[in-house]
Amino acid sequence: MNALRSAILHAQPIFLAGPTAVGKSTVALELAGRIGGEIISVDSMQVYRGLDIGTAKPTTAERACVPHHLIDVVDLNEAFDAARFVALAYKVVNAVQARGHVPIFCGGTGLYFKAFLEGLGEAPPANPALRTELEATPLPDLLRELEKCDPATFEKIDRQNPRRVIRAIEVIRLTGKPFSTQRANWTHASRITPHASHIFGLTRSAADLRARIDARVEDMFASGLVEETKRLLAHGLAQNQNAMQALGYRQVVEHFRGERSLAETVELVKIKTRQFAKRQMTWFRRQLPLEWIELKPDDTIAATVALVRARAAD
C-alpha cells in the first residue's frame, strides 16, 4: 500500500456534492475503485425501491464493482427524511471504516449533507395526522399561510415544491415558531466536521451541464421511464408526495392524464431538470463550505480522480 492510499484510508470520509448530471457518480465510482472506497448515496429519491431510471441509480454491474449504500432502503409507501438518513449514514460509516475502507458520500441532496455534517437542528419530527391534512390543502393556500406566518422562509423557499412548503407549515404549526429561525439553529453534533473532512463540489459550465442534462433526460426516456412510471403507479407512486417530487415521474404522470404529449413531456423534464440544477448550485454555494472543482468537457475521469485524491491527501 503506497503512502497516499494509506493517508486516505486513515482520513475522514470524502464528500462529493454537486448538481444533477454533473458527473458525481462516475467520479465516485472510479475514486472508490482506486482507494478502496464504498459509496454512500446522498440522494433523497434513490432511497426508494423502484425509482430506478428516473433517479439514475447505479447499475447492477456498478454495484457489483463497488459497494453502494442507502439505495433501495424503503418502499414507496414509506416515509424517509433527513433524520433517518443521518441515523443510517452513521451506521454505514462505522461499518465501512471497520472494514478498512473509505466512506465516499456522493449525491445532490444538500439537506442530507448538511444534516449529516452539522446536525438536525431542533425542528420536530413529522406529524402524520397534520401532514395528511396539509397534503390535502391546495398549494396556494399553504403559501398564503407561510407568507403570513414566516415571511423570511416564504422569500427563500422553493414555492413550486409542495413537500418543502408542507414541511415548513408543519413545523410552524407544531412549534408556534417561524420555520426560518429553527432551520438556522443547526446543532453541531456530527463527529465529522467540515474542517476535518474532504468536502468537494463538482461543477461545470452552464452550456456543458445543459448538454449533459438534455442527454441524460433523453436516455431516461429511451431506457423506459414511461413504462417504469406506469408500473410504479400500481405500487403507490402517486400517493407518496416525496417520491412524486422526483424529476420525470410527475411529468410522465401528467402525460398519462393527457396534459401534454410525450415529446412535450421530454422537453419539460429537460427544463425542470435544468432549473433544479441551478437551485442545487445556489443552495450548495450558500450552505456548505465546499471546495469546488470545475470539470471540463474534455477532462478524463482519471484526471479528475487524481485531482480529488491529491487534494484529499493534503
N, C-alpha and C positions, 0 to 999 in steps of 0.2 A: 504494500500500500504506500503510495507516494505521500509526501508531506502535505500537499494541497488537499488531497482527499481526506487525509487524517484530520486536518484542521476543520474541514467542513463537517465531518461526521460528529465532531465534538462541539459544534456550534449550535445556536438556536435554530429553529425551523426557518425555512426560506419561504417568503411570501411573494407570489406573482399575481398582481392585480391588473385590471385594465378593462377597456370596453369590449363589448361583444365583437367577435370576428377579428380581433387584433392579432391573434396567434398565440395566446397564452398556453393553450393545451398542448400544442406541438412543442413549444419550448420546454414546458414542464416534463413532458414525456421523455424528450431527449436528455434533459438535465438529470432526471431520475435514473435513467439508464447509465449515465456517466458516473454518478456519485453514490449509487446505492440508495436511491430515494424511494419514497412511497408518496403517492399523490392524495391529498385531501381536497375534495371538491368543495369550493365555496360558491355554491350556486343554489339559490332558493327553489329552483324548478327541477334540477336534476335529482333532488331527493325523492321525487315522485316516480313510482313504478309505472311504466307505460309511456311517460313523456320522453320519448327517445329521440325521434327525428327532429322535432321542433326545438329541443334543448341542446342538440349537437353533443349527445353523450358519447364518451369514448367507445370505440368498437370492442367487440369481444376479443379480437386479437390484441388490441392495445391494453386491455385489462389483463390479458394473459401475460403480456410482456412486462408490465409494471403494475403492482398492486394499486388499486384505486379505492378510496373510502368515501363514505357519505353520499353514495349514489344508490338509488333504489332503496331508500330507507323506509318509506311509508307508502301506503296505498292511497288512491285518490279520495277515499272517504275519510282520511285522517288529516288532522291539522299539523302544521310544522311551523316553528318560528325561531327567532334568534336564540332564545333561551335554550331550546332543545339542541340547536346546532352547537352552541358553546359546550354544553354538557357532553355531547357525543364527541366533539372535536378533542376535548381534553383527554378522554379515554383513548382515542386513536393515537394522539401524540405520544402518550405514555407507552402504548404498545409498540409503536413504530420505533421509538428510541430504545426500548428494551431489546429489540431485535438488532440494534446497532445500525439502524437505517436513519435517513434524514427525512423528516416530515416536510413535504413541499405543498403548501397551501396554494391553490390555483383557482381563480374564478373572478366573477364580476359583481357579486352581491356585496356591495360596500358595507351595508349594515352588519353583515355577518363578520366581516373582517374587523370592523370597529368594536363590535360586541366581544369578540374573542380577545382582542388586544387590550381593550380599555374597560371591559366590564359591561354589565347590562343596564346600569342606571337604576332608578327607583320606580319606574313605571310598573303598575300592577299587571299580573298575568291576564290573559283573555278571559272574559266572562261569557260563557256560551249563550245564556239567555239574551243578554244585551247585544251580543254580536249578531244573533239571529234577527233581532229587531232592527238593528242598523242596516243589515244587508238587505232588508226588505224596504228600506227607506230610499226614495229617489235621490240620486247623487246631488242634484241642485239644492234639495232641502238640507242635505248634510253640509254642503259648502256654505250655505247661509248661516247655519248654526256655528260652523267653525269660524267664519269671519266675525261673527258677533262675540264669541267666547274667547277666541285666541287669534287676533289679527296677525301676530308675528308668524305663527305657523301657516296661516292662510296665505300669506305672501310668499312663503318659501316652498310649500308642499306642491307635489305634482298633482294638480287638480283633476287630471284625467285618470288617476289611479285610484279607483274606489277602495282598494284594500288599505292604502295608506291613510286615506281620508277617514275611513271607518275606524281604524286603529286610533287616530288622533282624537276623534269624538268619544270613543270608548274610554280612553284614559281620562279625558276631561270630565266625563260624567261620573266615573268611578272615584276620582280623587277630588274633584271640585277645583282643580288647579289647571292652569294653562299647560298644554302639552309641550310647548316650547321650553318652558323652564325645567321640565322633567327630563326632556331629551338632552339638555345641556349638562345635566348633573350626572355625568358618567362616573361610575365607581371604578377606580383604577385597581382592579382586583387581580388582573392577569399576572402570572409569574413571567410572562413573556412580554416585555415592553418594547415599544417601537425603537428605543435607543439601543436595545440589546439584540435586535433581530435584523435580518436582512429583508427589507420590505421594498420590492421593486414594482414600479408601474410601467407597463408596456404601452407604447403609443405609436401612432403612425400619422402621416399627413392626412388631411381631410379627404383628398382625392383617392389616396391609396386605400383608406379604410372604407370609403364608399364603394369602391370597386369590389373589395373583399366581401362586404355585406351583401351587395347585389348578387355576387356569385354564390354565396352561401344560401341565400333565400331560394335562388333558382334550383340549387342542388337539393334543398329540403323538399321542395315540391316534386322534383324529379324522383326523389327517393321514396315518395309515398306519404307525404304529410297529410294529404286529404284522406287517404284510406286509414291512416293511423288515428286521425281525429274522429272519424266515423266509429272506429272500434272503441275509442275511449269514451265516447258519449254513452255507450251502452254500459259503461262501468262507473258512471257518476261524474264525468268531467264537468258538465255544466253546473253541477251543484257545489263544486269546490271553487270558491271565489279566488283563492290563492292560485290554484293551477290554471284557472282561466285567464290569469294575467300573463301567462307565458306567451311571448310573441309568436304569432302564427295561428295558434289554436282558436282564439276568439274570432279572428278574421275569417278562418275557414268555417266556423260555426255560422257566422253571419252570411257567408256564401251559401251554406245549406239552406238558410232561411230565405234565399232569393234576393238578398240586399245588394249583391253585385256579382258580376261574372267572375269566373276563375282567373282570367287574365287581370282583371281589375284587382282581385284579391292579392295576387302575387305582387303587383306594384304597390299596393297599400302596405303589405308586410315589409317591403323594402323601405318605404318611407318611415313607418313606425319603428323599424329597427335602427335606422339612421338617427332618428330623434332620440331613441333610447340610449344609443351610444354616446350622444352628445351630453345627455343628462348624467350618464355614468362618469364621464370625464370631469364634468363640473363638480360632482359630488366628491370624487377622489381627490381632486386638487384642493378642495376646501376642508376635507375631513380627515385625511390621513397624510402622515409625513413620508410620502413615497419618494424613492429615488428613481427618477424617470429614465427610461431607456427608449429612444426613438428607433423604431425599426424601419428600414428602407425596403422598397420592393425587391431589390436585388440582393438583400442580405441573406446569407445562408443560415439555417438553423444552427449549424455547428458554430458559426462565428458568434451568434447571439448567446448561445450556451456558454461559450468560452468567456464572453464578457461578463455574464452573470456569475460564473464560477470565480473569476478574478476579483470581482467586487465583493462577493460573499466571503472571500478569503481575507479581505483587508481587516 
